[in-house]
């Protein structure tokens, strides 16, 4: 199994849902991994192994029908680059401000 496949499985085990989405602007498909937790939307868009975008934004500021358009002024965190790098960085982020990784905190 490749590192990319292992990372994709890790995202799924971490609560992300996988969907294939089409970028209407560039007319290409991407694999989207998305999870929403306590009002925070975390998304990884993988165009290929070498091109991906990941971001964290308040759920109210995300448009799940067009995940490719994100206002940089509204993002809590954003990173582009190779899939393994951006997905790994997103997974390593601490809990969003005002959130705890433990229930009831």
VMD Tcl script that draws the C-alpha trace (Angstrom):
set ca {
  {0.00 0.00 0.00}
  {1.30 3.42 -0.92}
  {1.80 6.29 1.53}
  {-1.03 8.17 -0.22}
  {-3.44 5.27 0.32}
  {-2.38 5.01 3.96}
  {-2.93 8.75 4.45}
  {-6.38 8.53 2.84}
  {-7.31 5.70 5.20}
  {-6.02 7.73 8.15}
  {-8.24 10.65 7.12}
  {-11.25 8.31 6.97}
  {-10.42 6.85 10.40}
  {-10.13 10.43 11.69}
  {-13.75 11.17 10.80}
  {-13.37 12.62 7.31}
  {-15.85 11.67 4.61}
  {-14.57 11.11 1.07}
  {-16.35 12.35 -2.05}
  {-15.34 13.08 -5.61}
  {-16.13 16.67 -6.54}
  {-15.76 18.63 -9.78}
  {-14.08 22.01 -9.89}
  {-16.26 23.93 -12.36}
  {-13.59 26.60 -12.85}
  {-10.75 24.26 -13.89}
  {-13.03 21.44 -15.11}
  {-11.17 18.75 -13.16}
  {-12.22 16.26 -10.55}
  {-10.75 16.17 -7.07}
  {-11.10 13.83 -4.13}
  {-12.48 15.77 -1.20}
  {-12.01 14.71 2.40}
  {-14.21 16.76 4.73}
  {-15.21 16.67 8.36}
  {-17.22 19.05 10.50}
  {-16.69 19.02 14.23}
  {-18.21 21.46 16.68}
  {-18.78 24.12 14.05}
  {-15.36 23.78 12.41}
  {-15.05 22.57 8.81}
  {-11.79 20.85 7.80}
  {-11.31 20.01 4.13}
  {-8.60 18.42 2.00}
  {-8.98 18.67 -1.79}
  {-6.66 16.29 -3.63}
  {-6.23 16.96 -7.33}
  {-3.32 14.51 -7.51}
  {-0.48 13.23 -5.33}
  {1.47 16.40 -6.06}
  {-1.34 18.97 -5.89}
  {-3.71 19.44 -2.97}
  {-5.30 22.13 -0.84}
  {-6.29 21.84 2.81}
  {-8.05 24.37 4.99}
  {-9.87 24.90 8.27}
  {-12.77 27.36 8.40}
  {-15.83 27.95 10.56}
  {-18.69 25.77 9.32}
  {-20.81 28.87 8.66}
  {-18.09 30.23 6.33}
  {-17.83 27.03 4.23}
  {-19.90 26.27 1.15}
  {-20.06 22.47 0.81}
  {-21.50 22.83 -2.70}
  {-18.36 24.68 -3.85}
  {-15.44 23.67 -1.60}
  {-12.91 25.14 -4.06}
  {-13.78 28.74 -3.19}
  {-12.68 29.78 0.27}
  {-12.26 33.36 1.42}
  {-8.69 33.60 2.75}
  {-9.83 36.25 5.24}
  {-12.20 33.71 6.81}
  {-9.90 30.69 7.00}
  {-8.38 29.70 10.33}
  {-5.67 27.78 8.48}
  {-4.88 27.00 4.82}
  {-2.09 25.14 3.03}
  {-1.40 24.04 -0.53}
  {1.16 21.60 -1.89}
  {1.62 17.84 -2.13}
  {-1.24 15.72 -0.79}
  {0.80 13.97 1.91}
  {2.20 17.25 3.21}
  {-1.04 19.21 3.41}
  {-3.11 16.33 4.79}
  {-0.42 15.60 7.39}
  {-0.25 19.24 8.45}
  {-4.03 19.42 8.84}
  {-4.09 16.26 10.94}
  {-1.35 17.66 13.19}
  {-3.17 20.93 13.92}
  {-4.30 21.49 17.50}
  {-8.01 21.75 18.16}
  {-9.62 24.87 16.74}
  {-9.73 27.90 19.06}
  {-12.47 27.47 21.63}
  {-12.55 23.70 21.16}
  {-11.08 20.86 23.12}
  {-10.07 17.47 21.80}
  {-11.85 16.03 24.84}
  {-15.62 16.00 25.28}
  {-16.95 18.29 27.97}
  {-13.88 20.58 28.11}
}
mol new
graphics top color blue
foreach p $ca { graphics top sphere $p radius 0.5 }
foreach p [lrange $ca 0 end-1] q [lrange $ca 1 end] { graphics top cylinder $p $q radius 0.2 }
display resetview
